[in-house]
Amino acid sequence: MINKNDYVNGLLIKDGRLINDRPNGMTGIQQIANIKRAVDNDRKINTISEAIGVAENKKNLKQLEF
């Protein structure tokens, strides 16, 4: 049975060790904001990489002789 005295600053004392069973410090709004930021960053990276690919294809096309 876990007693109230088994806790110190929100940490559980079990077998002489402190166990962190506190909830995650990040709210759902923060998690959504981080996900949105990551998605936006991925879109920017994909756009840049596609532009680099198109530029290389144009460069290779100009080097071909018809």
C-alpha positions, 0 to 999 in steps of 0.5 A: 500500500502506497502511503502519503509519506512515501512521496517527496516533492511529487516523487515516490520513494520505493526501495530507497530510490525516487521514482518519477511518476509525475504527469508529463509537463507538456500540455496538449496545446504545447504538443499540438504546437510542436507537431505543427511546427515539425510539419511546417518544417518538413514542408519547407525542407521538402520544398527546398529539396524539390527545388534543388532537384529541379535545378539539377535536372535543368542543369543536366538537360542544358549539358545534353547536345541534341 
